[in-house]
Amino acid sequence: MNKVEVAVRMFDQEFSCSQSVFGAFADPADMSRETALRVAAGFGGGLARTGETCGAITGAVMALGLRHCGVPAEDPLAKQHAYPPVQEFLARFKARHGSIVCRELLGCDLGTPEGLQSAREQDLFKSRCPAFVKTAAEILEDLL
């Protein structure tokens, strides 16, 4: 099973979008899958269900940071090595889905009780979110 399939399967098992992408791509040399799932836990639903940046995006950005942040990580300028691949990732995702913002992707705001209820009633977490996880994982696989 490749990492794209792992990410989609994890999402199907009710891990959040951020956990699914980051958990599938976190390098075991850097951290265990369990640690990756814990780190990514607060990013689902557009940052803790606030409808902001899609969790599939934030999971991918964390994976890109693990791979591309310069060494030593203590160097304040090392982070700049991650910016070009992250910018490329964002451009590709936005080209495919029109946005990187959860509430725009879903058409409702998870940051409100009404929006969350609407997403559940429309079954968006099963009908739309798997495509975002898959796209994020496909682009990430290509960039890594």
Stockholm file with secondary structure:
# STOCKHOLM 1.0

chainA/1-144         MNKVEVAVRMFDQEFSCSQSVFGAFADPADMSRETALRVAAGFGGGLARTGETCGAITGAVMALGLRHCGVPAEDPLAKQHAYPPVQEFLARFKARHGSIVCRELLGCDLGTPEGLQSAREQDLFKSRCPAFVKTAAEILEDLL
#=GR chainA/1-144 SS CCHHHHHHHHHHTTCCHHHHHHHHHSCTTTCCHHHHHHHHGGGTTTTTTSSSBCHHHHHHHHHHHHHHSCSSTTSTTGGGGTHHHHHHHHHHHHHHHSCSBHHHHHTSCTTSHHHHHHHHHTTHHHHTHHHHHHHHHHHHHHHC
#=GC SS_cons         CCHHHHHHHHHHTTCCHHHHHHHHHSCTTTCCHHHHHHHHGGGTTTTTTSSSBCHHHHHHHHHHHHHHSCSSTTSTTGGGGTHHHHHHHHHHHHHHHSCSBHHHHHTSCTTSHHHHHHHHHTTHHHHTHHHHHHHHHHHHHHHC
//
